[in-house]
Amino acid sequence: MIRAARADELERLRGIETAAGEIFRSCGMDAIADDEPLTVTELAIFQARGGALVYVDAADVPVAYLLLGDLDGNAHVEQLSVHPSHARQGLGGGLLEAAGMWAYAKGLEWLTLTTFRDVPWNAPYYRRLGFEELDPEKLDDGLRRILECEALVGLHRWPRIAMRRRVRSVTA
C-alpha cells in the first residue's frame, strides 16, 4: 500500500536510502553508495508539504519511498528509493504512479526527475516506465539548476540527465 509518510518514519527513510544505495558499488560508484541520505529535517520538509510517499509492507512499515515537489510548474521527483529486500517487485513503479496522481490533482502537466544516464536501474528503468530524456538546451531553469548543482557536488563523473513523463489522469 502507498500512503503519505509520517513524521515518526523519517529516520527509517534514511535507512532505506542507505541500503538502496549499496547497489552502486557493483558498478564502481562507491561515492554514491557512501553519500549521506537527506537529514530528517530535510525529509520533514517534503513530509510537511505532502511530498513524501511511502510504500509499506503488511505491517505498515515503509520499505520504499518517493520525495516530490513543484519545480518549474511541474511535479519533480527528488528521490526514489526501494529497500533491496523489496527490489524488483514493482514498488518504484507504483510510487511513480502515485506521484503522477499527486501531480494530476495539482493540475501539473509533467513528472520530472534527474538520474544517471547509464545505470541500468536509473535512466533505462525510467524509459521503460514512459519517461523521455530532455534535450539539455530545452531544460527549464529549475532542472538546469539541479543538474548544475549535481555537477558541483561531483555527480558529473557519471553522466546525468533530466527526464520527464506526461502526467495522466487516473483513468487514462
Sequence and secondary structure as in RCSB ss.txt:
>XXXX:A:sequence
MIRAARADELERLRGIETAAGEIFRSCGMDAIADDEPLTVTELAIFQARGGALVYVDAADVPVAYLLLGDLDGNA
HVEQLSVHPSHARQGLGGGLLEAAGMWAYAKGLEWLTLTTFRDVPWNAPYYRRLGFEELDPEKLDDGLRRILECE
ALVGLHRWPRIAMRRRVRSVTA
>XXXX:A:secstr
 EEE  GGGHHHHHHHHHHHHGGGGGGT HHHHHS    HHHHHHHHHTT EEEEE TTS EEEEEEEEEETTEE
EEEEEEE GGGTTSSHHHHHHHHHHHHHHHTT  EEEEEEESS TTSHHHHHHTT EE  GGG  HHHHHHHHHH
HHTTGGGS EEEEEEE   TT 
